[in-house]
């Protein structure tokens, strides 16, 4: 049986920044900011946001693996319904 960690990497556009958080599956309460970058910079060149997101994801996976001995498998999906909005 594979162990499951009850956490997620939440990437959110918030004002002028795109922020990455270590968060519980269904809430942002108690979430820890782990990365942030100015939105305008990420939007300047095609693919820049995707490269930033890949770097944050890779660093997140490595950090969790180093701390727990378990390599998490990230899957992409929409934010929980109660967290969705237009431009935060």
Backbone as CSV, one residue per row, in Angstrom:
resi,resn,N_x,N_y,N_z,CA_x,CA_y,CA_z,C_x,C_y,C_z
1,UNK,0.843,-1.181,0.000,0.000,0.000,0.000,0.889,1.246,0.000
2,UNK,0.541,2.217,-0.796,1.299,3.458,-0.894,0.803,4.436,0.166
3,UNK,1.760,5.068,0.869,1.379,6.077,1.848,0.908,7.322,1.138
4,UNK,-0.078,8.001,1.723,-0.600,9.233,1.159,-0.387,10.356,2.154
5,UNK,0.100,11.482,1.670,0.254,12.663,2.503,-0.959,13.555,2.286
6,UNK,-1.512,14.053,3.353,-2.700,14.883,3.262,-2.313,16.358,3.167
7,UNK,-1.589,16.716,2.132,-1.199,18.103,1.894,-1.223,18.339,0.393
8,UNK,-1.122,19.615,0.025,-1.094,19.945,-1.407,-0.234,21.168,-1.644
9,UNK,0.178,21.315,-2.883,0.855,22.514,-3.347,-0.229,23.360,-4.009
10,UNK,-0.512,24.498,-3.416,-1.542,25.395,-3.951,-0.856,26.598,-4.595
11,UNK,-1.113,26.809,-5.865,-0.548,27.961,-6.565,-1.708,28.896,-6.890
12,UNK,-1.575,30.131,-6.382,-2.677,31.091,-6.475,-2.195,32.438,-6.982
13,UNK,-2.967,33.033,-7.870,-2.726,34.407,-8.297,-3.380,35.307,-7.250
14,UNK,-2.572,36.148,-6.636,-3.064,37.029,-5.581,-2.523,38.435,-5.815
15,UNK,-3.381,39.304,-6.317,-2.945,40.665,-6.599,-1.840,40.688,-7.641
16,UNK,-0.738,41.351,-7.311,0.387,41.481,-8.246,1.310,40.269,-8.254
17,UNK,1.028,39.257,-7.433,1.931,38.119,-7.293,1.234,36.796,-7.574
18,UNK,2.038,35.801,-7.924,1.599,34.411,-7.972,2.334,33.736,-6.822
19,UNK,1.567,33.146,-5.910,2.125,32.571,-4.695,1.924,31.061,-4.666
20,UNK,2.893,30.369,-4.104,2.812,28.918,-3.925,2.770,28.633,-2.426
21,UNK,1.852,27.767,-2.032,1.655,27.436,-0.622,1.683,25.933,-0.406
22,UNK,2.172,25.540,0.764,2.024,24.179,1.287,0.749,24.253,2.108
23,UNK,-0.288,23.527,1.679,-1.608,23.682,2.293,-2.287,22.337,2.519
24,UNK,-3.251,22.350,3.415,-4.095,21.177,3.638,-4.967,20.966,2.394
25,UNK,-5.503,19.766,2.208,-6.256,19.464,0.991,-7.469,20.357,0.738
26,UNK,-8.187,20.728,1.787,-9.463,21.423,1.591,-9.540,22.824,2.160
27,UNK,-8.396,23.364,2.599,-8.429,24.706,3.183,-7.073,25.384,3.033
28,UNK,-7.107,26.687,3.050,-5.864,27.454,3.057,-5.522,27.904,4.478
29,UNK,-6.358,27.584,5.451,-6.064,27.926,6.840,-4.765,27.248,7.260
30,UNK,-3.848,28.026,7.773,-2.572,27.487,8.221,-1.590,27.198,7.105
31,UNK,-1.918,27.591,5.870,-1.017,27.339,4.737,0.284,28.118,4.918
32,UNK,1.372,27.535,4.425,2.690,28.153,4.518,3.120,28.628,3.134
33,UNK,3.422,29.913,3.017,3.926,30.457,1.761,5.318,29.897,1.510
34,UNK,5.516,29.276,0.341,6.827,28.691,0.042,7.491,29.322,-1.170
35,UNK,6.747,30.126,-1.925,7.340,30.788,-3.072,6.407,31.854,-3.607
36,UNK,6.993,32.911,-4.163,6.204,34.009,-4.677,6.988,34.705,-5.784
37,UNK,6.259,35.129,-6.817,6.915,35.864,-7.888,5.929,36.860,-8.466
38,UNK,6.434,37.969,-8.923,5.593,39.023,-9.492,4.899,38.507,-10.754
39,UNK,3.585,38.660,-10.793,2.769,38.165,-11.898,3.204,38.768,-13.233
40,UNK,3.489,40.062,-13.256,3.851,40.727,-14.513,5.106,40.115,-15.128
41,UNK,6.049,39.707,-14.320,7.272,39.075,-14.831,6.947,37.708,-15.428
42,UNK,6.110,36.934,-14.741,5.752,35.599,-15.226,4.928,35.659,-16.499
43,UNK,4.256,36.785,-16.753,3.429,36.929,-17.953,4.175,37.554,-19.122
44,UNK,5.415,37.987,-18.920,6.157,38.687,-19.970,6.538,37.803,-21.147
45,UNK,6.889,36.565,-20.876,7.340,35.670,-21.949,6.514,34.400,-21.943
46,UNK,6.158,33.907,-23.129,5.422,32.645,-23.190,6.208,31.537,-22.479
47,UNK,5.522,30.783,-21.669,6.126,29.643,-20.985,6.813,29.959,-19.668
48,UNK,6.978,31.235,-19.335,7.695,31.573,-18.106,6.927,31.106,-16.863
49,UNK,5.609,31.290,-16.836,4.821,30.824,-15.687,4.957,29.317,-15.536
50,UNK,4.883,28.597,-16.641,4.988,27.131,-16.580,6.348,26.699,-16.050
51,UNK,7.414,27.401,-16.458,8.757,27.059,-15.953,8.864,27.364,-14.458
52,UNK,8.307,28.489,-14.023,8.336,28.833,-12.595,7.549,27.796,-11.788
53,UNK,6.388,27.434,-12.300,5.549,26.447,-11.614,6.269,25.095,-11.521
54,UNK,6.965,24.689,-12.579,7.714,23.431,-12.572,8.846,23.484,-11.549
55,UNK,9.540,24.612,-11.460,10.622,24.756,-10.484,10.083,24.692,-9.059
56,UNK,8.998,25.407,-8.785,8.394,25.381,-7.449,7.925,23.966,-7.113
57,UNK,7.311,23.294,-8.070,6.827,21.928,-7.846,7.974,20.972,-7.549
58,UNK,9.050,21.068,-8.314,10.220,20.201,-8.110,10.832,20.438,-6.728
59,UNK,10.974,21.704,-6.349,11.536,22.031,-5.030,10.617,21.552,-3.912
60,UNK,9.318,21.673,-4.111,8.337,21.221,-3.113,8.436,19.708,-2.906
61,UNK,8.443,18.971,-4.016,8.538,17.510,-3.935,9.825,17.101,-3.217
62,UNK,10.938,17.718,-3.560,12.223,17.376,-2.941,12.218,17.692,-1.450
63,UNK,11.639,18.818,-1.071,11.576,19.196,0.339,10.740,18.205,1.142
64,UNK,9.588,17.815,0.610,8.722,16.839,1.295,9.428,15.496,1.383
65,UNK,10.069,15.085,0.302,10.784,13.804,0.301,11.909,13.805,1.330
66,UNK,12.680,14.885,1.394,13.776,14.964,2.365,13.259,14.932,3.799
67,UNK,12.118,15.562,4.047,11.572,15.645,5.403,10.876,14.364,5.851
68,UNK,10.257,13.635,4.903,9.423,12.492,5.293,9.927,11.142,4.799
69,UNK,10.812,11.169,3.811,11.242,9.917,3.199,10.253,9.400,2.164
70,UNK,9.184,10.151,1.929,8.163,9.768,0.958,8.198,10.768,-0.189
71,UNK,8.304,10.268,-1.409,8.294,11.171,-2.572,6.846,11.378,-3.006
72,UNK,6.322,12.584,-2.817,4.920,12.813,-3.189,4.732,12.833,-4.693
73,UNK,3.583,12.412,-5.125,3.199,12.470,-6.531,2.215,13.622,-6.667
74,UNK,2.628,14.683,-7.342,1.744,15.822,-7.529,0.809,15.563,-8.701
75,UNK,-0.436,15.894,-8.509,-1.409,15.849,-9.595,-2.041,17.227,-9.689
76,UNK,-2.301,17.663,-10.893,-2.909,18.973,-11.077,-4.414,18.843,-11.043
77,UNK,-5.022,19.860,-10.495,-6.467,19.897,-10.459,-6.925,21.269,-10.027
78,UNK,-8.191,21.515,-10.169,-8.712,22.820,-9.773,-8.698,22.985,-8.258
79,UNK,-8.694,24.216,-7.831,-8.793,24.512,-6.400,-10.160,24.053,-5.912
80,UNK,-10.259,23.745,-4.610,-11.585,23.431,-4.075,-12.564,24.577,-4.411
81,UNK,-13.813,24.241,-4.630,-14.816,25.207,-5.080,-14.867,26.439,-4.187
82,UNK,-14.779,26.259,-2.895,-14.901,27.402,-1.977,-13.696,28.333,-2.039
83,UNK,-12.616,27.936,-2.718,-11.436,28.787,-2.849,-11.365,29.519,-4.183
84,UNK,-12.226,29.187,-5.104,-12.145,29.766,-6.440,-12.727,31.171,-6.466
85,UNK,-12.051,31.999,-7.239,-12.539,33.361,-7.461,-11.975,33.838,-8.776
86,UNK,-12.274,35.065,-9.107,-11.673,35.659,-10.304,-10.215,35.923,-10.026
87,UNK,-9.807,37.153,-10.118,-8.425,37.521,-9.779,-8.400,37.931,-8.332
88,UNK,-7.756,37.130,-7.498,-7.705,37.403,-6.053,-6.858,38.612,-5.776
